[in-house]
């Protein structure tokens, strides 16, 4: 048997009527068993043998349930399934076979059902944007394709990608804990039916882990929830770390020369959520600029009206020298 194009097939049962010579089917009867194969070579027996007996008249084989045979469920389009039937009777010779005693009786019948396959949408979503990132969330957006809708899937970047299953409708939620799950690490945070080719905002994505990389991917879908898995756009980002729990307990400076100042400060090793110090300098007055969350700075970077004078990353450091300064400034 072979499934037709664009459909998958699930088998439900086998029913059969058999007949043979009286000597072959005499007590204790004939042992009957079916087997299946997906390659035509390696066959797997189905269930346990069942026994039929009689005196030469047609008898039914008890129905063989196939619904629990995983390999015979959702058999993909174009796959050929092979079946074999084994019978062991009471004599080495004698007739035996399937029998249909009337037009309304099947000698052998397989039951099951066809499942329509998916035809991928011809268009794809595009242009994923991220903004307003914080420690546990962000705002995002994307541009719709030209089919019936678009789903936006979020996952931790370190986890494997699992794509949406064809024919499955997902319930979206911007709360990670409530979002529909493709898998535990791939969740649908938006399922938009906005007008084709329009920009869609997905604001208030929440309950993410701090200091973690995430990836957003958009898939266009059609009316039967078949998804375009080809060239799906994606965007990656990091949530912010939790803010440091304090500042340096002490911070002083000493003039060494007309071009050097030595800084002295307490270590940051005892401060929670702290990876270092950023030291700003401004000639003539106190700096008023503030560093921006999520931005990496190096010495010489501009921060508002100041520049970065030092980046302290050693947890044991208590001193740093600033050189090359202008005298009398």
C-alpha positions as CSV (number, residue, x, y, z in Angstrom):
1,X,0.0,0.0,0.0
2,X,1.2,3.5,-0.8
3,X,-0.1,6.8,0.6
4,X,-1.3,9.3,-2.0
5,X,0.5,12.6,-2.6
6,X,0.0,15.3,0.0
7,X,-1.7,13.0,2.5
8,X,-0.5,11.0,5.5
9,X,-2.1,7.7,6.4
10,X,-2.9,6.1,9.8
11,X,-4.0,2.5,9.9
12,X,-6.7,1.4,12.3
13,X,-7.3,-2.3,11.9
14,X,-7.1,-5.5,9.8
15,X,-10.2,-7.7,9.4
16,X,-10.2,-11.0,7.5
17,X,-12.2,-14.1,6.7
18,X,-10.3,-17.3,5.9
19,X,-11.2,-20.8,4.6
20,X,-9.3,-24.0,4.0
21,X,-9.4,-27.7,3.9
22,X,-10.8,-29.4,7.0
23,X,-7.5,-31.2,7.7
24,X,-5.5,-28.0,7.6
25,X,-7.9,-26.1,10.0
26,X,-8.7,-29.0,12.3
27,X,-8.3,-28.6,16.1
28,X,-6.4,-27.0,17.6
29,X,-6.7,-24.8,14.6
30,X,-4.6,-22.5,12.4
31,X,-2.2,-19.9,13.9
32,X,-2.6,-16.6,12.1
33,X,-0.3,-13.5,12.3
34,X,0.4,-10.4,10.3
35,X,3.6,-8.4,9.9
36,X,4.5,-5.0,8.3
37,X,7.5,-3.4,6.7
38,X,8.3,0.1,5.5
39,X,11.2,-1.0,3.3
40,X,9.9,-4.3,1.9
41,X,12.7,-6.3,3.5
42,X,12.6,-6.0,7.3
43,X,9.2,-7.1,8.7
44,X,7.9,-6.6,12.2
45,X,5.2,-9.0,13.6
46,X,2.0,-7.4,14.7
47,X,0.8,-8.5,18.1
48,X,0.5,-12.2,19.0
49,X,-0.7,-15.1,16.9
50,X,-4.5,-15.7,16.9
51,X,-6.0,-19.1,16.3
52,X,-8.9,-20.1,14.1
53,X,-10.4,-23.5,13.6
54,X,-13.3,-25.1,11.8
55,X,-14.3,-27.9,9.5
56,X,-13.7,-26.4,6.1
57,X,-16.1,-23.5,6.2
58,X,-15.3,-19.7,6.2
59,X,-14.3,-18.3,9.6
60,X,-13.3,-14.8,10.7
61,X,-9.9,-13.9,12.1
62,X,-10.4,-11.7,15.2
63,X,-9.9,-8.0,14.3
64,X,-6.2,-6.9,14.5
65,X,-5.9,-3.5,16.1
66,X,-3.3,-1.3,14.4
67,X,-4.0,1.9,16.3
68,X,-1.2,1.3,18.8
69,X,1.4,0.4,16.2
70,X,3.4,3.7,16.1
71,X,5.1,3.0,12.8
72,X,1.7,2.7,11.1
73,X,0.4,6.1,12.3
74,X,0.9,9.2,10.3
75,X,2.7,7.4,7.5
76,X,4.1,10.2,5.3
77,X,3.0,10.9,1.8
78,X,4.5,8.6,-0.8
79,X,5.6,5.9,1.6
80,X,4.9,2.3,0.7
81,X,3.8,0.0,3.5
82,X,4.1,-3.8,3.0
83,X,2.1,-6.4,4.9
84,X,2.7,-10.2,5.2
85,X,0.3,-12.8,6.4
86,X,1.5,-16.1,8.1
87,X,-0.6,-19.2,8.6
88,X,0.4,-22.4,10.3
89,X,-2.1,-25.3,10.2
90,X,-2.3,-29.0,11.1
91,X,-1.1,-30.5,7.8
92,X,1.8,-29.8,5.5
93,X,-0.5,-29.6,2.5
94,X,-4.0,-28.4,2.0
95,X,-5.7,-25.3,0.7
96,X,-5.9,-22.1,2.8
97,X,-6.7,-18.5,2.0
98,X,-8.8,-15.4,2.4
99,X,-12.5,-15.9,1.6
100,X,-15.4,-13.6,0.6
101,X,-18.7,-15.6,0.7
102,X,-20.7,-12.7,-0.7
103,X,-20.5,-9.2,-2.3
104,X,-20.9,-7.6,1.1
105,X,-18.2,-9.6,2.9
106,X,-14.5,-8.8,2.6
107,X,-11.9,-11.5,2.5
108,X,-9.3,-9.1,3.7
109,X,-9.7,-5.4,4.7
110,X,-7.5,-2.7,6.0
111,X,-9.1,0.3,7.7
112,X,-7.6,3.7,8.5
113,X,-7.9,7.3,7.6
114,X,-6.1,9.8,5.5
115,X,-4.8,13.1,6.9
116,X,-4.5,16.0,4.5
117,X,-0.9,17.1,4.1
118,X,0.5,20.6,4.3
119,X,1.3,22.8,1.3
120,X,3.7,25.5,2.5
121,X,2.7,29.1,2.0
122,X,4.4,30.7,-1.0
123,X,5.4,33.9,0.9
124,X,7.5,34.4,4.1
125,X,7.5,36.9,6.9
126,X,10.4,39.3,7.2
127,X,12.2,42.0,9.2
128,X,12.2,41.0,12.8
129,X,12.9,43.9,15.2
130,X,13.8,44.0,18.9
131,X,13.6,47.0,21.2
132,X,13.3,48.1,24.9
133,X,15.2,45.1,26.1
134,X,15.4,44.7,29.9
135,X,16.3,42.0,32.4
136,X,13.2,39.8,31.7
137,X,11.6,41.0,28.5
138,X,11.5,43.2,25.5
139,X,9.3,44.5,22.7
140,X,9.5,43.0,19.2
141,X,8.0,43.3,15.8
142,X,8.0,41.7,12.3
143,X,6.6,42.2,8.8
144,X,3.8,39.9,7.7
145,X,4.1,37.8,4.6
146,X,1.3,37.6,2.0
147,X,-0.6,34.5,3.3
148,X,-3.1,34.1,6.1
149,X,-0.9,34.8,9.1
150,X,2.5,34.7,10.9
151,X,3.7,33.1,14.1
152,X,6.6,34.5,16.0
153,X,8.6,31.8,17.9
154,X,11.0,32.5,20.8
155,X,13.7,30.2,22.2
156,X,16.8,30.4,24.2
157,X,19.6,30.7,21.6
158,X,21.6,27.8,23.2
159,X,18.7,25.4,22.7
160,X,17.8,23.5,19.5
161,X,15.3,24.9,17.1
162,X,12.1,23.0,16.7
163,X,9.8,24.2,13.9
164,X,6.0,24.5,14.0
165,X,4.2,21.2,13.2
166,X,2.1,21.4,10.0
167,X,-1.6,21.4,10.6
168,X,-1.2,22.5,14.3
169,X,-2.7,25.7,15.5
170,X,-0.8,27.4,18.4
171,X,-2.1,29.7,21.0
172,X,0.2,32.6,21.5
173,X,1.1,34.6,24.6
174,X,3.7,37.2,25.2
175,X,4.3,35.7,28.7
176,X,6.9,33.0,28.2
177,X,5.3,30.9,30.9
178,X,1.9,30.9,29.1
179,X,3.0,30.8,25.5
180,X,1.9,27.9,23.3
181,X,4.7,25.3,23.1
182,X,6.1,23.8,20.0
183,X,8.5,22.2,22.4
184,X,9.5,23.2,26.0
185,X,12.2,25.5,24.6
186,X,10.4,26.8,21.5
187,X,7.3,28.9,22.3
188,X,4.8,30.9,20.2
189,X,4.6,34.5,21.5
190,X,2.6,35.9,18.6
191,X,0.1,34.5,16.0
192,X,-0.9,37.4,13.8
193,X,-3.6,37.6,11.2
194,X,-3.0,41.3,10.5
195,X,-3.2,42.5,6.9
196,X,-0.5,41.0,4.6
197,X,2.8,42.9,4.3
198,X,2.1,45.1,7.3
199,X,4.3,45.7,10.3
200,X,3.2,43.9,13.5
201,X,4.2,45.0,17.0
202,X,4.6,42.4,19.7
203,X,5.0,44.4,22.9
204,X,5.5,43.3,26.5
205,X,7.3,40.0,26.0
206,X,7.9,38.9,29.6
207,X,9.2,36.3,32.1
208,X,12.5,35.7,30.4
209,X,15.7,34.9,32.2
210,X,18.2,37.7,32.9
211,X,21.6,37.7,31.1
212,X,20.4,35.1,28.6
213,X,20.6,34.9,24.8
214,X,17.3,34.4,22.9
215,X,16.4,34.0,19.3
216,X,13.1,35.1,17.6
217,X,12.0,33.4,14.4
218,X,8.9,34.2,12.2
219,X,7.0,31.7,10.1
220,X,4.3,32.5,7.6
221,X,1.2,30.2,7.8
222,X,-1.8,29.5,5.6
223,X,-5.5,28.9,6.6
224,X,-4.9,25.3,7.5
225,X,-1.9,26.1,9.7
226,X,0.8,24.8,7.3
227,X,4.0,26.8,7.9
228,X,6.7,28.1,5.5
229,X,9.9,26.7,7.1
230,X,12.2,28.0,4.3
231,X,14.4,31.0,4.9
232,X,12.5,32.0,8.0
233,X,13.8,35.4,9.3
234,X,15.3,35.5,12.8
235,X,16.9,37.9,15.3
236,X,19.0,37.2,18.3
237,X,19.4,39.3,21.5
238,X,20.5,39.1,25.1
239,X,18.4,40.1,28.1
240,X,20.1,42.5,30.5
241,X,21.8,41.2,33.6
242,X,20.4,42.2,37.0
243,X,21.7,45.6,38.2
244,X,24.7,45.6,40.5
245,X,23.6,45.7,44.1
246,X,25.9,48.5,45.2
247,X,28.8,50.9,44.4
248,X,32.4,51.0,45.6
249,X,32.5,51.5,49.3
250,X,35.4,53.9,48.9
251,X,36.9,55.9,46.0
252,X,39.8,58.4,46.3
253,X,42.4,59.9,44.1
254,X,46.0,61.2,44.6
255,X,47.8,63.6,42.3
256,X,51.2,62.1,41.4
257,X,52.3,64.6,38.8
258,X,51.1,67.1,36.3
259,X,50.0,64.3,34.1
260,X,49.1,61.5,36.4
261,X,46.4,60.7,39.1
262,X,46.3,57.5,41.0
263,X,42.9,56.1,41.9
264,X,42.2,54.0,45.0
265,X,39.0,52.1,45.6
266,X,37.5,49.1,47.3
267,X,37.2,45.8,45.4
268,X,33.9,44.8,43.8
269,X,34.2,41.2,44.8
270,X,31.6,41.6,47.6
271,X,29.0,43.4,45.5
272,X,26.2,41.2,44.0
273,X,25.7,41.1,40.3
274,X,28.9,43.1,39.7
275,X,31.5,42.3,37.0
276,X,33.6,45.5,37.3
277,X,33.8,49.3,37.6
278,X,33.5,51.9,34.9
279,X,35.4,55.1,35.7
280,X,34.4,58.3,33.9
281,X,36.4,61.5,33.6
282,X,35.6,65.1,32.5
283,X,37.8,68.1,32.5
284,X,36.7,71.0,34.6
285,X,33.6,69.6,36.3
286,X,31.9,66.4,37.5
287,X,30.6,64.1,34.7
288,X,26.8,64.0,34.4
289,X,26.5,61.5,31.6
290,X,25.3,58.0,32.5
291,X,26.2,54.7,30.8
292,X,23.4,52.9,28.8
293,X,22.3,49.5,29.9
294,X,23.3,46.8,27.4
295,X,26.2,48.8,26.0
296,X,29.8,47.7,26.2
297,X,32.3,50.4,26.8
298,X,36.1,50.7,26.4
299,X,38.6,53.3,27.5
300,X,38.1,56.4,25.4
301,X,34.4,55.8,24.8
302,X,32.1,58.8,25.1
303,X,29.4,58.7,27.8
304,X,27.3,61.8,27.7
305,X,29.7,64.7,28.5
306,X,32.4,62.4,29.8
307,X,34.8,59.8,28.5
308,X,35.7,56.4,29.9
309,X,39.0,56.7,31.8
310,X,39.2,53.1,33.0
311,X,37.4,49.8,32.9
312,X,38.2,47.7,36.0
313,X,37.5,44.0,35.6
314,X,39.7,42.4,38.2
315,X,37.8,41.5,41.3
316,X,40.9,42.0,43.5
317,X,41.9,45.4,42.0
318,X,42.1,48.3,44.4
319,X,44.1,50.9,42.4
320,X,44.5,52.3,38.9
321,X,46.7,55.0,37.5
322,X,45.4,57.6,35.0
323,X,48.3,59.0,32.9
324,X,48.7,61.4,30.0
325,X,46.5,64.1,31.6
326,X,46.8,67.8,31.0
327,X,48.4,69.8,33.8
328,X,46.4,72.4,35.7
329,X,43.1,71.0,34.5
